[in-house]
Amino acid sequence: MDMQTWRDGHDRATDAADAIRAALIALGVSESEWSGIRPTVTRTGRPYVHLGQLPADVVEQLAELLRRVATPEGAAVVYVQPHTSRRR
């Protein structure tokens, strides 16, 4: 991959990482909880965002917001039962 392809991919990944950081800040999530978010680029130039390890309550908040945004008015909402561990 040439350097320009990498730069373009990195710019897109950085913008996306900044967008998710801003959303988490708007939810009141502290920086220490989302500090693992990193832009990354594959060897072919494809942009990705590594989300790292997020607390379960933060992921639940994000999932709830995504369900609200993705559900058109009047549509049925499918709720997936959260996984419960069988370990004791």
Stockholm file with secondary structure:
# STOCKHOLM 1.0

chainA/1-88         MDMQTWRDGHDRATDAADAIRAALIALGVSESEWSGIRPTVTRTGRPYVHLGQLPADVVEQLAELLRRVATPEGAAVVYVQPHTSRRR
#=GR chainA/1-88 SS CCHHHHHHHHHHHHHHHHHHHHHHHHTTCCHHHHTTCEEEECTTCCEEEECCCCCHHHHHHHHHHHHHHHSCTTCCCCCCCCCCCCCC
#=GC SS_cons        CCHHHHHHHHHHHHHHHHHHHHHHHHTTCCHHHHTTCEEEECTTCCEEEECCCCCHHHHHHHHHHHHHHHSCTTCCCCCCCCCCCCCC
//
